[in-house]
C-alpha cells in the first residue's frame, strides 16, 4: 500500500487510519476504505493517472447543478493524485436489479442529463471512430490472433463510418457519463441512487447513457422490460420522435459502444492482466450480432464477426 497515501490521510487529521483495499475497477485507480473512523470514508489513489482528480472535481461540480447524488469529495491533492470522499457502501444496481431500481436509474439519468455541458469535450466523429478501432486492434488482431485482410479492413472502416454518422444523427447537446451501467450506480443506505465513475464525461448523443444502462455488458435485461424503460425515458424527456427513428439511434449507439467494449475488454486482459473481463465478451458480442442482423447495411460487419467467432471456436473467451 502507498505509504504516502496513508501519510496524507494522517495529515488530514485522522490518527493511525486503517486502510482496507477495495476490489479494483478497470482503471489504474485504487480505492481504500478507512475502517477505524466515525465517518464512512474512502480514499482514492490515482497517483498513476493524476489528471483524473481535476476531471472528477470538475465534472462533479457540473453534476452539483442537478439533483443527482454523487459521493461527496471532502479533500484532494492534485499533485499526488489523492482524493478523500464519502463511502456510499458496496451495493450496486448490479446487486439489486429490479423494475423499481431500473426506473430509478432512468429517472436519475434524465436528471443527470440536465448537467451543464459548456466546454465539455465533444463525443464527435473522430472520437467515435477512435474508440471503435480498439476492436480491430485489440479484439480481432491481439485477442483472436486474426489477420485482418485488406477487404475486411475496408469493410470495417466503412461500417465504422456508417455507425458514427448514425450516432451523430441524434441530438448531440447532451451530458454523457460514458459508463452509465449497473456497476457504476450505487444504492446507499437510504435506497437513493448515487452515480460514480463520471470523470470521463463528454457532450454527445442523447441515447448513449441509455443504451449503456439497458444493453449493459454485465446485465442482460428482458426485451419487454427494456422497451418499457425506453418508453419511460422518452416520456420523461418529452421526446416526440417516432419509435423507429429512436430505436435506430439506440441500436447504432449501442453498436458503437459494444464494438469499443470488445476492444477494451480484450486490452484489459492482454495489457493489464485483468482476465475477468473476458467472461463478459459473449454477451457484448451477442448484442452486436443481434443489432447487425436487423439492418441490411451491417451485413459486412455481421459476416466478419460471425466468421471470426467460428474461426476462434477453440479459443477461450
DRENDRENLO-190932 format. One line per field, with one value per residue (C-alpha): residue number from 1; z, x, y. Coordinates in steps of 0.02 Angstrom, whole numbers, plus 32768, in hexadecimal, padded with zeros to 4 digits. Layout:
# residues N
seq <- NUM_... .
w <- Z_... .
u <- X_... .
v <- Y_... .
This chain:
# residues 317
seq <- 1_2_3_4_5_6_7_8_9_10_11_12_13_14_15_16_17_18_19_20_21_22_23_24_25_26_27_28_29_30_31_32_33_34_35_36_37_38_39_40_41_42_43_44_45_46_47_48_49_50_51_52_53_54_55_56_57_58_59_60_61_62_63_64_65_66_67_68_69_70_71_72_73_74_75_76_77_78_79_80_81_82_83_84_85_86_87_88_89_90_91_92_93_94_95_96_97_98_99_100_101_102_103_104_105_106_107_108_109_110_111_112_113_114_115_116_117_118_119_120_121_122_123_124_125_126_127_128_129_130_131_132_133_134_135_136_137_138_139_140_141_142_143_144_145_146_147_148_149_150_151_152_153_154_155_156_157_158_159_160_161_162_163_164_165_166_167_168_169_170_171_172_173_174_175_176_177_178_179_180_181_182_183_184_185_186_187_188_189_190_191_192_193_194_195_196_197_198_199_200_201_202_203_204_205_206_207_208_209_210_211_212_213_214_215_216_217_218_219_220_221_222_223_224_225_226_227_228_229_230_231_232_233_234_235_236_237_238_239_240_241_242_243_244_245_246_247_248_249_250_251_252_253_254_255_256_257_258_259_260_261_262_263_264_265_266_267_268_269_270_271_272_273_274_275_276_277_278_279_280_281_282_283_284_285_286_287_288_289_290_291_292_293_294_295_296_297_298_299_300_301_302_303_304_305_306_307_308_309_310_311_312_313_314_315_316_317 .
w <- 8000_7FD9_8078_8036_8026_80DE_810F_80B0_8109_81B0_817C_8164_821F_822D_82AB_8271_81E9_81B8_80FA_80B2_7FF5_7F90_7EF6_7E64_7DC9_7D15_7D32_7D8D_7E1C_7EC5_7F4E_8009_808D_812F_81AF_8259_824C_827F_81D2_8141_80CE_8038_7FFA_7F43_7F05_7E51_7E59_7DB2_7D5B_7DBD_7D39_7D71_7E11_7DBD_7D44_7DD4_7E2D_7D8F_7D57_7E0A_7E0F_7D71_7DC1_7E5A_7DE7_7DE4_7E6F_7E44_7EDA_7ECD_7F5A_7FB2_7F90_8037_8006_7F77_7F4D_7E94_7E91_7EE3_7E94_7F3B_7F69_8008_7FED_8042_8044_8000_8023_7FB4_7F69_7EAD_7E3A_7DFF_7EAB_7EB1_7E01_7E02_7DA2_7E2C_7E2F_7D71_7D70_7DF3_7D81_7CEE_7D57_7D95_7CE1_7CAA_7D3B_7D18_7C64_7CA7_7CD8_7C7C_7BE6_7BBF_7B91_7BA8_7B28_7A99_7A70_79BA_791D_793A_79EC_79BC_7936_79A8_7A28_79A7_7967_7A10_79D9_793C_7995_7A3B_7A1E_796C_795B_7A0C_7A64_79D6_797B_78D5_783F_77FF_7742_76D7_76A5_7758_7791_7710_7741_77F8_77D5_776A_77ED_7878_7812_77F7_78B2_78E5_786C_78B3_7965_7932_78E3_798E_79FD_7A39_7AC2_7B4F_7BE9_7BCF_7C65_7BEC_7C64_7CAC_7CD8_7D68_7DBA_7DB9_7E0F_7ECB_7F40_7FE8_8096_806E_7FCD_7F68_7EC8_7EC6_7E23_7E21_7D9F_7D43_7D25_7C6A_7C3D_7B93_7B34_7AB2_7A7B_7ADD_7ADF_7B12_7BCE_7BB3_7B4B_7BC8_7C4C_7BE8_7B81_7C0F_7BF7_7CA4_7CA8_7C26_7C33_7BF4_7B4D_7B89_7C23_7BB8_7B49_7BE5_7C24_7B78_7B77_7C26_7BF1_7B58_7BC0_7C47_7BC6_7B5C_7AC0_7A33_79AA_7964_79B2_7916_790F_79C9_79C4_7932_799C_7A2F_79C7_796D_7A0B_7A60_79CF_79E0_7A9B_7A90_7A04_7A72_7B0A_7AAD_7A95_7B47_7B98_7B2B_7B56_7C10_7C05_7B94_7BCE_7C83_7CB4_7CE3_7C97_7CF2_7C6D_7BEA_7C3B_7C00_7B4A_7B11_7B49_7AF9_7A58_7A59_7A67_79CC_7967_7996_7960_78C3_788E_7892_7813_7761_775A_77E6_7788_7774_782E_7855_77DB_7821_78D8_78B7_7855_78DA_7960_7900_78DD_7995_79D2_7A26_7A75_7B2A_7B3E .
u <- 8000_8038_808C_807D_7FC0_7FB1_801E_7FAB_7F12_7F6A_7F96_7EDB_7EC6_7EA1_7F0A_7F53_7ED1_7EB3_7EA4_7E51_7E65_7DC4_7DAD_7DF9_7DA0_7DDA_7E49_7EEE_7E9D_7EA1_7E1F_7E31_7DA9_7DDB_7D98_7DC3_7D73_7CC6_7C9C_7C8D_7D19_7D7B_7E23_7E53_7F05_7F12_7FCC_7FE4_7F61_7F61_7EFB_7E61_7E57_7E32_7DBF_7D5B_7D52_7D20_7C9A_7C5E_7C3F_7BD5_7B6E_7B54_7AE7_7A6C_7A1B_7A84_7ADF_7B9A_7C14_7C45_7CFB_7D43_7DF7_7E70_7F27_7F41_7FFD_7FF7_7F55_7EFE_7E49_7DE1_7D28_7C8D_7C75_7BC7_7BD5_7BEB_7B3E_7B31_7A9B_7AED_7AC5_7A10_79CD_7912_7891_788F_794D_7955_78C9_792F_79C8_7964_7926_79D8_7A15_7994_79C8_7A83_7A69_7A3B_7AF2_7B45_7BAF_7C09_7CC0_7CAD_7D0F_7C9D_7C71_7C95_7CB3_7D6F_7D59_7CD0_7D42_7DDA_7D77_7D37_7DE7_7E10_7DAA_7E12_7EB9_7E99_7E09_7E21_7EDE_7F21_7E9C_7E61_7F08_7EB0_7F04_7E8C_7E94_7E8A_7DD4_7DA0_7DFD_7DA2_7CFB_7D1A_7D52_7CB8_7C47_7C97_7C7A_7BC4_7BAA_7BFE_7B90_7AF4_7B2B_7B49_7A9B_7A46_7A3F_7AF1_7AEA_7AD9_7B45_7B8A_7BCF_7C1B_7C11_7B62_7B46_7B14_7BC0_7BD1_7B2C_7B30_7A9B_7ABF_7A77_79E1_79BC_79F0_7A52_7B03_7B63_7C1D_7CAA_7C6E_7D17_7D20_7C7D_7C6A_7BE1_7B8F_7AFC_7A5B_7A50_7B03_7AE9_7A3E_7A88_7B17_7A94_7A18_7A93_7B0E_7BAB_7B8A_7ACC_7A57_79AA_790A_78DD_782F_7878_78F7_786B_780B_78A4_78C2_780C_781F_78BD_7868_77D2_783D_78A8_7812_7860_77E2_7847_77F7_7825_787D_78F3_7916_793C_79B3_7A10_7A0F_7A49_7AD7_7B13_7B14_7B77_7BFB_7C08_7C0E_7C8F_7CFC_7CDD_7D1A_7DBE_7DC5_7DA0_7E25_7EA2_7E7D_7EAA_7F42_7F93_7F58_7F45_7E8C_7E49_7DA1_7D5D_7D69_7CD3_7C67_7C9D_7C18_7B88_7BD7_7BF5_7B41_7AFF_7B65_7B2C_7A75_7A75_7ADD_7A5F_79D3_7A22_7A54_7ADC_7B38_7B44_7C01_7C1E_7BAD_7C0C_7CB7_7C88_7C29_7CBD_7D3A_7CCD_7CCB_7D87_7DAB_7D37_7DCA_7DFE_7DD1_7D60 .
v <- 8000_80B0_80F5_81A5_818C_8159_81ED_8262_821C_8236_82E8_8305_82E5_822B_81CD_8127_8109_8054_8049_7FAF_7F98_7F87_7F1D_7F7D_7FBA_7FBF_8057_8065_80C4_806E_8087_8068_8068_80C0_8045_8090_813C_8178_81BB_8140_8175_8137_8170_8165_814E_818A_81AD_8152_81BF_8262_82BD_825C_82C6_836F_8313_82C9_8370_83CE_8353_8343_83FF_83F0_8366_83D4_8441_83AF_8349_82AF_8266_8246_8219_82BA_82E9_8322_8345_8329_833E_8366_834C_82A1_8261_8241_825D_8247_822B_81E7_812C_8104_8049_7FB1_7F98_7FB4_7FB3_7F10_7EC6_7F03_7EF0_7F0D_7F6F_7FF3_800B_8017_8097_80F5_80E9_8130_81C2_81E1_81DF_8260_82D0_82B6_82EE_839A_83B5_8446_8415_84B8_8494_83D8_8372_833A_8287_82AC_8244_8237_81F8_817C_8132_8130_80CA_804C_802F_7FE2_7F4B_7F35_7F45_7EEE_7E75_7E37_7E44_7E2E_7DC5_7D57_7D5D_7D7C_7DC9_7E4C_7E46_7EE1_7EC5_7EA5_7F40_7FAB_7F5F_7F84_8037_805D_800C_8071_810F_80E0_80BC_815F_81C3_8170_8198_824D_8257_8260_82FC_831D_83A1_8323_8303_8252_81F3_8172_80DF_80E7_8030_7FBE_7FBE_807C_809D_8086_8075_80C5_80A1_8110_80AE_8146_8133_8177_8190_8167_815E_81F8_824C_8223_827C_82CF_8327_82B8_824D_8244_8184_815A_8147_80F9_806D_8058_8035_7FCC_7F67_7F54_7EEA_7E9E_7E8B_7E41_7E8D_7E40_7E90_7EC2_7F16_7F72_7FB6_7FEC_804E_809D_80D6_811F_817C_81C6_81FD_824E_82A8_82DC_8290_8291_823D_819E_80F7_80B5_814B_8144_808A_80A6_8128_80AE_8018_8071_80C6_801D_7FD5_805B_803E_7F80_7F7F_7FEE_7F7E_7EE3_7F3E_7F7E_7ED5_7E82_7F0C_7EFD_7E45_7E4F_7EF2_7EFE_7E46_7E5D_7DBD_7DC2_7E39_7DB0_7D5C_7DEE_7DE6_7D67_7DD8_7E73_7E13_7DD4_7E86_7EB5_7E1E_7E36_7EED_7ECE_7E49_7ECD_7F43_7F0D_7F93_7F38_7E93_7EA6_7EBE_7E2A_7DBC_7DEB_7DD3_7D32_7CED_7D23_7CD3_7C2E_7C37_7C50_7BC5_7B73_7C17_7C37_7CCE .
